[in-house]
Amino acid sequence: MSRRRSRAGNKTKVVDLDVTAFMNLMVVLVPFLLMMAVFANMSILDFKLPSDEEIKSSGDDKKEFGLNVVIFENELLVTNQNGGVIKKIPKSQSGHNFHLLNQTLRLVKTKYPDLTAIAILLEPDTHYDHLIRAMDTVREYRALYQGEIVNAELFPDISIGDAPKDNLKN
């Protein structure tokens, strides 16, 4: 006996998949997403901690000139390491005057061109933005050199510490 199979019920129709609409979407969406992507810029500053020899020799009688920028809530102070105030920069209505701080540090740099170290001293509640602005201000300044604006070095070796609690403010 021969068996007859009925293939009429098992017929499947092959349908071509139309992906043109999806491809059109990808052609538009991928460049749009790439244009709108935010690429992160990271800046890294190297901090140099003092070595054991530098810490031990800091107790010697002869001290080199050291520079500090003290950030208080109401003012910025530029001081030497012995606590002598070089410049008081009061806070204005728009905030701390980092431009005047930069100009003051440029004058100090002309007197001490080999000095590269500076300490930024902060009160406990100092805003992070103020610290970053101060670091950018003390590190470099814009100068005109041979008809081009370049970034000139001020004090790139930055240390961070706590502001003194004594009467430097007064």
Secondary structure, DSSP 8 states (H G I E B T S, - for coil): -------STT---------HHHHHHHHHHHHHHHHH---------------HHHHHHTTSS-----EEEEE-SSEEEEEETTS-EEEEEE-BTTB--HHHHHHHHHHHHHH-TT--EEEEEE-TT--HHHHHHHHHHHHEEEEEETTEEEEEES--EEEEEE--SSTT--
